[in-house]
Amino acid sequence: MVTVNNYYNNIPVGRDLNNLQNTSGTGTTVGYQYDGLTEKDRFVQKVLQEHYDKVYKENLSHSDPMAYIESKYCDVTSPNFCSYMTEDQRSIAYRNEKRMLQTGGKYSAGFARYDYALRNYKDVYTGGSRSTGYIRNTDKEKQYARSVVNQQISNLFSKNGISLSKQADLTFSIDPYTYQLTVSGNADRDTLSQIEKLLNEGDNAKNIWTHAWICMHDSYNEIVNSQANMKKANQYSLWHEVYEITGYDARNATYRNGTFIAEDGTDLLALFKEKAKNGAGYELYSNRWLEYAKNGWKKENDLVLKIGFDSSGLYDIGQERGYGATQNMWMKGISQSIFEASV
């Protein structure tokens, strides 16, 4: 078997600033690449997707698919109960199958190498416990990413003559749709304006938003930050999916007679169905429209993210375990980054 627990002990240099995606906007100087799939990653993803696609169809063949899923993984008295799996394996199978049922078959299970579906692939399977499994975006990598982003911001400020006091305490707020970043805090207005301008160049703000969002999840991809929840996450993904497919801003549409009408009269659900790549995607996002927007777009559910910034660099707001230089004592064995800047 392959031991992958220490995968991120040597995090690829290619994840930092010098290897941002080619699609990054002109002027981008801040960002970290979390993706970078290995050959084994792609293989695991392929096997798991094929497995859960097959199981999804099987679940749908039952009169009550959700009850059937629960009987397999939660009810020890059921003849369907998967007693041959470990508790961790039943847990991940339950979450994945439930999520696919809720999303109309959209697979998003990831790369968990302790998944029972991988048991016949000894070169990637790590056993029945998630503690021995393969987890992407580990705490170690998030901390490494934080040190990379901190250094990039330090370099950007230094290059542009920005000097903050040791007492400086700023908040970066980033819109989830436009990725426009605003800055507030105890610096003078001209400095705040200059920082705002620099961090809105290229994909800087989008990359900071993405970094903050990933750091708001634990190692098992559960949200652990008071700023976020699944309702906000679903509204965020809904907006981007609809915008990418139709070119329309869903926030400006009006719910009428079971559909959404744009300001120019276009039926957005009909347009989305016409242009969507697959039926499952249409079902997922049309259902979300009905659930999240039939009474008008809920601004309070917009996934605006805030992240703090002081002389030690970025720090997380709204969670018990953060990745800032003064927050990360809980991460034993992970060296703290030092934000060396003229701030």
C-alpha positions in Angstrom: 0.0 0.0 0.0 1.0 3.6 -0.5 1.6 5.8 2.5 0.3 9.3 1.7 -0.1 10.8 5.2 3.0 13.0 4.7 2.1 14.1 1.1 2.3 17.8 2.1 5.6 17.6 4.0 7.1 18.8 0.8 4.5 21.1 -0.8 5.2 21.8 -4.4 6.9 25.2 -5.0 4.6 25.5 -8.1 1.6 26.2 -5.8 2.8 29.8 -5.1 2.8 33.1 -6.9 5.1 32.2 -9.7 2.8 29.6 -11.1 -0.6 31.2 -11.0 -3.0 30.0 -13.7 -2.6 31.4 -17.2 -6.1 32.7 -16.9 -5.2 34.9 -13.9 -5.9 38.6 -14.7 -3.2 41.1 -15.6 -1.6 42.5 -12.5 -2.3 39.5 -10.3 0.5 39.2 -7.7 -1.3 37.6 -4.8 -2.6 34.0 -4.8 -1.9 30.3 -4.1 -2.8 27.3 -6.2 -4.5 24.6 -4.2 -5.1 22.3 -7.2 -2.4 20.5 -9.0 -3.7 17.0 -9.4 -1.2 14.1 -9.5 -1.7 11.1 -11.7 -2.9 9.1 -8.6 -5.4 11.9 -7.8 -7.0 11.7 -11.2 -7.2 7.9 -10.9 -8.8 8.0 -7.5 -11.3 10.7 -8.7 -12.2 8.6 -11.7 -12.8 5.4 -9.7 -14.8 7.2 -7.1 -16.9 9.1 -9.6 -17.7 5.9 -11.5 -18.6 4.2 -8.2 -20.9 6.9 -6.9 -22.5 7.5 -10.3 -23.5 3.8 -10.3 -24.7 3.8 -6.7 -26.7 7.0 -7.3 -28.7 5.3 -10.0 -29.2 2.3 -7.8 -30.4 4.5 -5.0 -33.0 6.1 -7.3 -34.4 2.7 -8.1 -35.9 2.6 -4.6 -39.2 4.2 -3.7 -37.6 6.3 -1.0 -33.9 6.8 -2.0 -33.0 8.8 1.2 -34.5 6.2 3.5 -32.6 3.5 1.6 -29.3 5.4 2.0 -30.0 5.8 5.7 -30.7 2.1 6.1 -27.4 1.2 4.6 -25.2 3.4 6.8 -27.2 4.5 9.9 -29.6 1.6 10.9 -27.7 -1.3 12.4 -31.0 -3.3 12.5 -31.5 -3.0 8.7 -30.8 -6.0 6.4 -29.2 -3.4 4.1 -26.7 -2.2 6.8 -23.1 -2.2 5.5 -21.5 -3.9 8.5 -18.5 -4.8 6.4 -17.5 -1.1 6.3 -15.8 0.8 9.1 -17.6 3.6 10.8 -15.5 6.1 8.8 -16.3 4.4 5.5 -20.0 4.4 6.2 -19.9 8.0 7.2 -18.2 9.2 4.0 -20.4 6.9 1.8 -23.5 8.3 3.5 -22.4 11.9 3.0 -21.5 11.4 -0.6 -24.6 9.5 -1.6 -26.8 12.0 0.3 -25.1 14.9 -1.4 -25.6 13.4 -4.8 -29.2 12.8 -4.1 -29.6 16.4 -3.1 -27.8 17.8 -6.1 -29.4 15.6 -8.8 -26.4 13.4 -9.2 -23.6 15.9 -9.1 -20.4 14.2 -7.9 -18.2 16.1 -5.5 -16.7 13.4 -3.3 -13.1 14.3 -3.8 -10.1 12.1 -3.1 -10.6 10.2 0.2 -8.4 7.2 -0.1 -10.0 5.3 2.8 -13.2 5.1 0.8 -14.4 1.5 0.6 -14.9 1.8 -3.1 -11.1 1.9 -3.5 -10.5 -1.4 -1.6 -9.4 -3.3 -4.7 -6.8 -0.7 -5.6 -4.0 -1.4 -3.2 -1.6 1.2 -4.6 -4.0 4.0 -3.5 -6.2 2.6 -0.8 -5.1 3.6 2.7 -7.4 1.5 4.8 -10.7 1.9 6.7 -9.9 4.9 8.9 -10.0 8.5 7.7 -7.1 9.2 10.1 -4.9 7.2 7.7 -6.6 8.5 4.6 -5.6 11.1 2.0 -7.1 14.6 2.6 -6.7 17.5 0.3 -6.1 21.0 1.6 -4.7 19.8 4.9 -4.1 22.2 7.8 -0.4 22.0 6.9 -1.0 23.2 3.4 -3.4 25.9 4.5 -0.7 27.3 6.9 1.8 27.1 4.1 -0.6 28.9 1.8 -1.1 31.6 4.4 2.7 32.2 4.6 2.9 32.4 0.8 0.0 34.9 0.6 1.4 36.9 3.5 4.7 37.3 1.8 3.1 38.3 -1.5 1.1 41.0 0.2 4.2 42.2 2.0 6.1 42.4 -1.3 3.3 44.2 -2.9 3.0 46.8 -0.1 6.8 47.3 0.0 7.0 47.7 -3.8 4.4 50.4 -3.7 5.7 52.3 -0.6 3.0 51.3 1.8 4.1 51.2 5.4 1.7 50.3 8.2 2.2 50.8 11.9 2.7 47.8 14.3 -0.8 48.8 15.7 -2.5 48.6 12.3 -5.6 46.3 12.2 -7.4 46.1 8.9 -10.4 44.1 7.6 -10.6 43.0 4.0 -14.2 42.4 2.9 -14.7 40.6 -0.5 -17.9 40.4 -2.6 -18.5 36.8 -3.7 -19.9 37.8 -7.1 -17.6 40.6 -8.4 -14.7 39.7 -6.0 -14.4 43.4 -5.3 -12.4 44.0 -2.1 -13.0 46.8 0.3 -10.6 47.7 3.2 -11.5 49.2 6.6 -9.5 49.8 9.7 -7.2 52.1 11.6 -5.1 53.5 8.8 -5.5 56.8 7.1 -8.0 57.1 4.2 -5.3 57.5 1.5 -3.5 54.3 2.6 -6.7 52.4 2.8 -7.6 53.6 -0.7 -4.1 52.6 -2.1 -4.4 49.1 -0.5 -7.8 48.7 -2.0 -6.6 49.6 -5.4 -3.6 47.2 -5.3 -5.6 44.2 -4.0 -8.3 44.7 -6.6 -5.8 44.4 -9.5 -6.0 41.3 -11.6 -7.3 38.3 -9.6 -5.8 39.4 -6.3 -9.1 39.8 -4.5 -10.6 36.6 -6.0 -7.5 34.7 -4.9 -7.7 36.1 -1.3 -11.4 35.2 -1.2 -10.7 31.7 -2.3 -7.9 31.3 0.3 -10.2 32.6 3.0 -13.0 30.3 1.9 -10.8 27.2 2.0 -9.5 28.2 5.4 -13.0 28.3 6.7 -13.3 24.5 6.3 -11.8 21.8 8.4 -9.8 18.9 7.0 -13.0 17.1 6.2 -14.5 20.0 4.2 -17.0 21.0 6.9 -17.6 24.7 7.4 -16.2 25.9 10.8 -16.6 29.6 10.4 -19.5 31.7 11.7 -19.4 33.9 8.6 -20.5 30.9 6.3 -23.0 28.1 6.1 -24.4 25.8 3.4 -27.2 28.1 2.5 -24.8 30.9 1.7 -22.5 28.5 -0.2 -25.4 27.2 -2.3 -26.5 30.7 -3.1 -22.9 31.6 -4.1 -22.6 28.6 -6.4 -26.0 29.2 -7.8 -25.2 32.7 -8.9 -21.9 31.7 -10.5 -23.4 28.8 -12.3 -26.3 30.8 -13.7 -24.1 33.7 -14.7 -21.6 31.5 -16.5 -24.3 29.6 -18.4 -26.7 32.5 -19.2 -24.7 35.7 -18.8 -27.4 37.1 -16.5 -27.2 38.3 -12.9 -29.7 36.2 -11.0 -30.0 38.8 -8.3 -31.8 41.1 -10.7 -34.4 38.5 -11.8 -38.0 38.5 -10.6 -39.7 35.3 -9.5 -43.0 34.9 -11.4 -45.2 31.9 -12.1 -42.6 29.3 -11.2 -39.7 30.8 -13.1 -37.3 33.8 -13.0 -37.7 36.7 -15.4 -34.8 39.0 -16.2 -35.2 42.7 -16.5 -35.4 42.4 -20.3 -38.1 39.8 -20.1 -36.0 36.7 -20.6 -37.1 33.5 -18.9 -33.9 32.6 -17.1 -34.9 29.0 -16.1 -35.8 28.2 -19.7 -32.6 29.8 -21.0 -30.5 27.9 -18.4 -32.2 24.6 -19.3 -31.4 25.3 -22.9 -27.8 26.0 -22.3 -26.9 23.8 -19.4 -24.5 21.0 -20.2 -26.5 18.3 -18.5 -29.9 17.6 -17.0 -28.6 17.0 -13.6 -27.0 20.4 -13.5 -30.3 22.0 -14.6 -32.3 20.1 -11.9 -29.8 21.1 -9.2 -29.7 24.8 -9.9 -33.3 25.3 -10.9 -34.3 23.7 -7.5 -31.9 26.1 -5.7 -33.5 29.0 -7.5 -36.9 27.9 -6.1 -35.5 27.3 -2.6 -33.3 30.4 -2.2 -34.7 33.1 -4.4 -38.5 32.8 -4.9 -39.1 35.6 -2.5 -36.4 37.7 -4.0 -32.6 37.4 -3.7 -31.6 37.2 -0.1 -28.8 39.6 0.4 -28.2 38.3 3.9 -27.2 35.0 2.3 -24.5 36.5 0.1 -21.2 34.9 0.9 -19.3 38.1 1.6 -16.1 37.0 3.3 -14.0 39.0 5.8 -10.4 38.3 6.7 -8.3 40.4 9.1 -4.9 41.9 8.4 -2.4 43.2 11.0 1.4 43.4 11.4 1.6 39.6 11.5 -0.3 39.2 8.2 -3.7 37.8 7.5 -5.8 36.3 10.3 -9.1 34.5 10.3 -12.3 36.1 11.6 -15.1 34.0 13.0 -13.5 30.6 13.8 -11.9 29.1 16.8 -8.9 27.6 14.9 -7.3 30.1 12.6 -4.2 30.1 10.4 -2.9 33.6 11.3 0.6 33.8 12.9 -0.9 34.5 16.3 -3.8 32.0 15.9 -2.0 28.8 14.9 -0.6 27.5 18.2 -3.1 24.6 18.0 -1.2 23.3 14.9 1.5 21.4 16.6 4.5 20.5 14.5 3.7 23.1 11.9 6.2 25.9 11.8 4.7 29.3 12.0 5.3 31.7 9.2 6.9 35.1 10.1 5.4 38.0 8.3 8.6 40.1 7.7 7.5 43.4 6.2 7.8 47.0 6.9 4.4 47.1 8.5 
